[in-house]
Amino acid sequence: MHPPSIPERAAALPAIDAAAQALEAQVIAWRRDLHQHPELGNREFRTAALVAEHLRRIGCDEVQTGVAHTGVVGLLKGGRPGPVVALRADMDALPVTEEVELPFASRERSTWNGEPVGVMHACGHDCHVAILMGVAQILAGLRAELPGTVKFIFQPAEEMPPEGEEGGAQLMIEQGVLSNPTPQAIFGLHVSSRLPARVIGYRPGPAMASSDKFRITVHGKQTHGAQPWMGVDPIVTAAQVVLGLQTVVSRGVDITREPAVVTVGAIRGGVRENIIPDSVEMRGTIRSFDEAMRDDIHERVTTLAESIARGSRAGCTVCITKNYPVTVNDPALTERMLPTLARVAATGTEGGLELVHKITGAEDFSFFQRLLPGLFIFVGVTPPGIDPARAYSNHSPRFFVDESGLLVGVRALAHLAADFLAAAR
């Protein structure tokens, strides 16, 4: 006799959907509370306390706090022996002042890298926390039927920790989040303004880009603006560097293999219209979907900037910092779990399952995927009647969530965990 397929095994847990439906209002209430009280990376104290209390209340066997500053890890042991699966949600908000008129809109203020800022869940991490709290409660109620263990990972600082601090997935890993016990797979999700509400998006292989930042400083020689020949103009040289960087991808990268992006996002130099300054600083980001291509782009950016500066008799300092690796969904795991996603998308009022394009945004979920098979999916939250291509994007001060997507997220993660445990026995 052949072992039952994932959809057949899932029939042993029909209570997931009923429990998710019954919990929907509570998940929305959690999300609204979290949205109204956002916290920046490594400062998610209230959020972490709320999560830890919830995990203890539903009967998790172990609840660990203070992981990577404010992270929370809960362990739920099923009623039967089996493998271990991890589910992850990120908790931090962004230094963004909310511009959406909601009864639960954020009015929080804080400080980020020494600057006073507004604070908003402009990327939807409030949704992720509420969804995983709901999943934990559902699976805790079904623990007697679970063949294995579920590890719930509530992660701080996905949006990068403050300058001078460590944090996020990488620090959680360094502090042992993937050991004692070690999961055989990890699942995560992200709400997305680029999909209609209730649509599930997936992509095997490279799904989200690596993210690196660069700082290029052109060193010139200050002089009077009326006598440029008496100095070395770093502003003109910086302008040539900016234009030159546009050729790194368009003329130096095989974009038939993978796309890439080099963007200069900030340029600073000078204090007066009639003074040529000593230096100009440029800051930007590099995105790619292949690690070898990533390294090649770094070398090209450095060589080009230094060479242009040298040709202008200026100096140049290039500093490139690697942030997040490519988010790579394990192809075998993705194929294995597609029946689960299809089943979730085909039942109830869900909006379907879509193979999405590569996303040039980045995710530190990628650090987990470097160590074990992982699948990161997307859940649409753009309201009906709004073209997702025109909706305010994640990170916008006007980012808006159609909360009907939360139930889809709860069902998807709960079924992924239950089906993986059942099939991996």
Buried (B, 14 or more C-beta within 10 A) or exposed (E): EEEEEBEEBBEBBEBBBEBBEEBBEEBBEBBBBBBBBBBBBBBBEBBBEBBBEBBEEBEBEEBBBEBBBBBBBBBBBBEBEBBBBBBBBBBBBBBBBBBBEEEBBBEBEBEBEEEEBBBBBBBBBBBBBBBBBBBBBBBBBBBEBBBBBBBBBBBBBBBBBBEEEEBBBBBBBEBEBBEEBEBBBBBBBBBBBBBBBBBBBBBBEBBBBBBBBBBBBBBBBBBEBEEEEEBBBBBBBBBBBBEBBEEBBEEBBEEEEBBBBBEBEEBEBBEEEEBBBBBBBBBBBBBBBBEEBBEBBBEBBBEBBBEBBEEBEBBBBBEBEEBBBBBBBBEEBBEBBBBBBBBBBEEEEBBBBBEBEBBBBBBBBBBBBEEBBBBBBBBBBBBEEBEBEEBBBBBBBBBBBBBBBBBBBBBBBBBBBBBBBBBBE
